[in-house]
Amino acid sequence: MSKIGLRTALLLGAVLAVAPAAAQKVDLDPGIQPYAAVSGISGNLSSVGSDTLNNLMTLWSEGFRKLYPSVRVQVEGKGSSTAPPALIEGTAQFGPMSRAMKNREADEFEARFGYPPVPMRVAVDALAVYVHKDNPLERLTLAEVDAIFSKNRRCGLAAGIDSWDQLGVGGALDGEPIRLYGRNSASGTYGYFKNVALCKGDFRDTTKEQPGSASVVQGVTEDLSGIGYSGIGYRTSGVRTLVLAAEEGGAYASTEPGDVYSGAYPLARFLYVYVNKPPNEKLEPLSEEFLRFVFSQAGQEIVLKDGYLPLPAAIADQELAKLD
């Protein structure tokens, strides 16, 4: 989902209370409905896909099981690229992804079933660029991000950025090389960052690829000279998020809710759960009720608890309509 697409979609019904303070607070849209439990729900569910969504899927599963103790949910988060094969092979009912499915992946699904997979937007994320908490750097343009992480520099800068002094950072980091932390190629976050922040360029060979988002943040936490990227839900006190501008001379925007919901933050994105739902048919009751729980007050409160941003009611209603 592009920045423009996210902005347009969110503004359809964003009535969330976002305070203009430095540490903004976001409340659930009052239009998000409470969840009403139904009878006869039991069985097993499997989720295979995004590491970014791993904690969310686990927390949703725990909340759902409190209502339906006889339900068992297995969650595996090894990267968004593992979701489409699991849906195609029928080994999972849910395919969480931190990026939209690629055309090739959707085509393979449709070749198998004769209809496309259904994407469900379940939360809003700010893909953050992190530095160590003691690094004084505050902001970057996407072209600078590209010049730091990419060996192609397709976003426009003539030369790469290799050391902190090139960004005006002195003190203990004066002349120190920039050390890069990122995800592996199975990750949807890797793919999204490559497409948007690197203008579809290639990562530098020196990027330390990590198996999960938590590992990226941990690497930067332990490395004063480090910089990395992951979803905002993995932010800790050991790192800081940088303010970003989409282009030189453009407005800078932060990972605070107001900038993300407005679409001003250039790495704002939806998080998805894909499902196999034939056209004009309903999902089987267990999967449908799990998704209804996700889009309820209880489910979107879990989104907040995990550090992501809840959906506006208008978006939640659009997604729920896909279940009918």
C-alpha positions in Angstrom: 0.0 0.0 0.0 1.5 3.3 -1.0 1.6 6.4 1.2 -1.2 8.0 -0.9 -3.3 4.8 -0.7 -2.9 4.7 3.1 -3.7 8.4 3.5 -6.9 8.1 1.3 -8.1 5.0 3.1 -7.6 6.3 6.6 -9.2 9.7 5.9 -12.3 7.9 4.8 -13.3 7.6 8.4 -10.5 8.5 10.8 -12.2 10.0 13.8 -9.6 8.9 16.4 -8.7 11.2 19.2 -5.1 12.2 18.6 -3.6 14.7 21.0 -1.1 17.2 19.7 1.3 16.6 22.6 4.9 15.3 22.1 3.8 11.9 23.3 0.5 11.5 21.4 -2.3 9.3 22.8 -4.6 7.5 20.5 -8.0 6.1 21.5 -10.2 3.6 19.7 -12.6 5.0 17.2 -16.0 5.0 19.1 -17.5 3.4 16.0 -15.6 0.2 16.6 -18.2 -2.3 17.9 -17.8 -4.6 20.9 -17.5 -8.4 20.2 -20.5 -10.6 21.0 -19.6 -14.2 21.6 -21.7 -16.9 19.9 -22.3 -20.5 20.7 -20.8 -23.6 19.1 -17.3 -22.3 18.3 -14.5 -24.9 18.8 -11.7 -26.4 16.8 -8.2 -25.7 15.6 -6.8 -22.7 13.7 -3.3 -22.2 12.2 -1.6 -18.9 11.2 1.6 -18.9 9.1 3.3 -15.7 7.9 4.6 -12.4 9.1 7.0 -12.0 12.0 5.8 -8.4 12.4 2.4 -9.7 13.1 3.5 -12.7 15.3 2.9 -11.0 18.6 -0.5 -9.6 17.4 -1.7 -13.0 16.2 -0.6 -14.5 19.5 -2.3 -11.9 21.6 -5.5 -12.1 19.5 -5.4 -15.9 19.9 -5.1 -15.6 23.7 -8.0 -13.1 23.8 -10.1 -15.3 21.6 -9.5 -18.4 23.6 -10.7 -16.7 26.8 -14.1 -16.6 25.1 -13.8 -20.0 23.5 -11.6 -22.3 25.7 -12.0 -25.3 23.4 -10.3 -23.5 20.5 -6.6 -24.1 19.8 -4.6 -21.6 17.7 -1.1 -22.3 16.3 0.9 -19.2 15.3 4.1 -19.4 13.2 5.9 -16.2 12.2 8.8 -16.7 9.9 8.1 -14.0 7.4 5.4 -12.8 5.1 6.6 -14.8 2.1 5.7 -18.0 4.0 2.0 -17.0 4.1 0.9 -17.5 0.5 2.3 -21.1 0.2 0.6 -22.0 3.5 -2.7 -20.7 2.2 -2.3 -22.5 -1.1 -1.3 -25.8 0.5 -4.1 -25.5 3.0 -1.8 -25.7 6.1 -3.1 -22.5 7.5 -6.4 -20.6 7.6 -4.7 -17.3 8.2 -1.8 -15.7 6.3 -0.6 -12.6 8.1 1.6 -10.3 6.0 3.2 -6.9 6.6 3.0 -6.1 2.9 0.5 -6.6 0.2 0.7 -9.9 -1.6 2.8 -9.8 -4.7 1.1 -10.3 -8.1 3.1 -13.6 -8.5 1.9 -14.9 -5.2 -1.7 -13.9 -5.8 -1.6 -15.5 -9.3 -0.3 -18.8 -7.9 -3.2 -18.8 -5.4 -5.7 -18.0 -8.1 -4.3 -20.7 -10.4 -4.9 -23.2 -7.6 -8.4 -22.1 -6.5 -9.8 -20.1 -9.4 -10.3 -17.0 -7.3 -8.0 -14.5 -5.5 -7.1 -14.5 -1.8 -8.9 -12.0 0.3 -6.8 -9.4 2.1 -8.0 -8.2 5.5 -6.4 -5.0 6.8 -6.1 -5.6 10.5 -4.0 -2.7 11.9 -1.8 0.3 11.0 1.9 0.3 11.3 4.7 2.9 11.1 7.8 1.1 9.7 10.4 2.9 11.8 14.0 3.6 11.3 15.8 3.1 14.6 19.1 4.4 16.0 20.6 3.8 19.5 19.0 5.9 22.2 22.3 7.8 22.7 22.7 8.7 19.0 21.9 12.4 18.6 20.7 12.1 15.0 17.0 13.2 14.7 16.0 13.1 11.1 16.6 11.8 7.6 15.1 12.1 4.1 14.3 8.8 2.3 17.1 9.6 -0.1 19.5 9.6 2.8 18.0 6.4 4.2 18.5 4.9 0.7 22.1 6.1 0.6 22.7 4.5 4.0 21.1 1.1 3.3 21.4 0.6 -0.5 24.3 0.0 -2.8 22.3 1.4 -5.8 21.1 4.7 -4.4 18.0 4.7 -6.7 16.4 7.4 -4.6 18.7 10.0 -6.0 21.8 10.8 -3.9 25.0 10.7 -5.9 27.2 9.1 -3.1 26.6 6.6 -0.4 26.5 7.6 3.3 29.0 5.3 5.1 29.9 7.1 8.4 28.0 9.2 11.0 30.0 12.3 10.4 28.5 12.5 6.9 25.2 13.1 8.7 26.7 15.8 11.0 26.9 13.4 13.9 30.0 14.0 16.1 31.0 13.1 19.6 31.6 9.4 20.2 30.3 8.7 16.7 32.6 11.1 14.8 34.1 9.2 11.9 32.5 5.9 13.1 31.1 3.6 10.3 27.4 3.2 10.2 26.5 -0.5 10.9 23.3 -1.7 9.3 20.7 -4.1 10.8 17.8 -5.4 8.7 15.5 -8.4 8.0 16.0 -11.3 5.7 14.4 -11.6 2.3 11.5 -13.8 3.6 10.3 -10.8 5.5 7.5 -8.5 4.3 9.2 -5.7 6.1 12.3 -6.3 4.1 10.3 -6.2 0.9 8.4 -3.1 1.9 11.5 -1.2 3.0 13.3 -2.2 -0.2 10.4 -1.0 -2.4 9.6 2.2 -0.7 12.7 3.4 1.3 15.3 2.1 -1.2 13.2 2.9 -4.4 13.4 -0.9 -5.2 17.2 -0.8 -4.9 19.4 -3.6 -3.3 20.6 -3.7 0.2 24.3 -3.3 0.9 26.1 -6.6 1.4 27.2 -5.4 4.9 23.6 -5.3 6.2 23.3 -7.7 9.2 20.2 -9.7 8.3 18.2 -10.7 11.4 15.6 -13.5 11.7 13.0 -11.2 13.3 12.1 -7.7 14.1 12.9 -8.0 17.8 16.5 -9.0 16.8 16.9 -5.9 14.6 15.9 -3.6 17.5 18.1 -5.6 19.9 21.1 -5.2 17.6 20.7 -1.5 17.4 20.1 -1.3 21.2 23.5 -2.9 21.7 25.4 -1.0 19.0 25.9 2.8 19.3 26.9 2.9 15.7 23.9 0.9 14.5 20.8 1.8 12.5 17.9 -0.6 11.6 14.3 -0.8 10.6 11.2 -2.7 11.9 7.6 -2.2 12.8 6.7 0.3 15.5 5.4 -2.4 17.7 8.9 -3.5 18.4 10.1 -0.2 19.7 11.9 -0.3 23.1 13.5 2.2 25.5 17.0 1.3 24.0 16.3 2.9 20.6 14.8 6.1 19.1 12.8 6.4 16.0 13.9 9.0 13.4 11.7 11.7 11.9 11.6 11.2 8.1 10.8 13.3 5.0 9.7 11.7 1.7 11.9 14.1 -0.3 14.5 16.8 0.1 12.8 20.1 1.2 9.6 18.2 2.1 8.0 18.2 5.5 9.4 15.8 8.1 7.0 13.5 9.9 7.3 11.2 12.9 6.0 7.8 13.9 3.5 9.5 16.2 -0.2 8.6 15.5 -1.2 11.9 14.0 1.5 11.8 11.3 0.8 8.1 10.6 -3.0 8.4 10.3 -2.7 11.4 8.1 -0.3 9.6 5.8 2.4 12.3 6.4 4.8 9.7 7.7 6.3 8.2 4.5 6.6 4.6 5.8 3.0 4.2 7.1 1.4 1.0 6.1 -1.4 -1.4 6.7 -0.8 -4.9 8.2 -2.8 -7.7 6.6 -4.2 -11.1 7.3 -5.0 -13.0 4.1 -7.7 -15.7 4.0 -9.0 -18.2 1.5 -12.6 -17.2 1.0 -14.5 -18.3 -2.1 -16.6 -15.6 -3.7 -20.2 -15.4 -2.5 -19.5 -17.9 0.3 -18.9 -17.4 4.0 -15.8 -18.6 5.8 -16.3 -21.5 8.1 -17.6 -20.2 11.5 -14.4 -20.6 13.6 -12.3 -18.5 11.2 -15.1 -15.9 10.7 -15.5 -15.4 14.4 -11.8 -15.0 15.0 -11.7 -12.2 12.4 -14.8 -10.6 13.9 -13.0 -10.6 17.2 -9.9 -8.9 15.5 -12.1 -6.1 14.2 -14.0 -5.6 17.5 -13.2 -3.3 20.4 -11.4 -6.1 22.2 -9.3 -7.0 19.1 -8.3 -3.4 18.3 -7.5 -2.7 22.0 -5.0 -5.6 21.6 -3.5 -3.7 18.6 -2.9 -0.7 20.8 -1.4 -2.9 23.6 1.1 -4.3 21.1 2.3 -0.9 20.1 0.5 -0.6 16.7 -2.3 1.7 15.7 -6.0 0.6 15.6 -8.1 0.9 12.5 -10.7 3.7 12.0 -14.2 2.3 12.2 -14.8 3.0 8.5 -11.9 0.7 7.6 -13.0 -2.0 10.1 -16.5 -1.9 8.6 -15.1 -2.3 5.1 -13.1 -5.3 6.2 -16.0 -6.9 8.0 -18.1 -6.5 4.9 -15.8 -8.9 3.1 -17.0 -11.6 5.5 -20.6 -11.3 4.4 
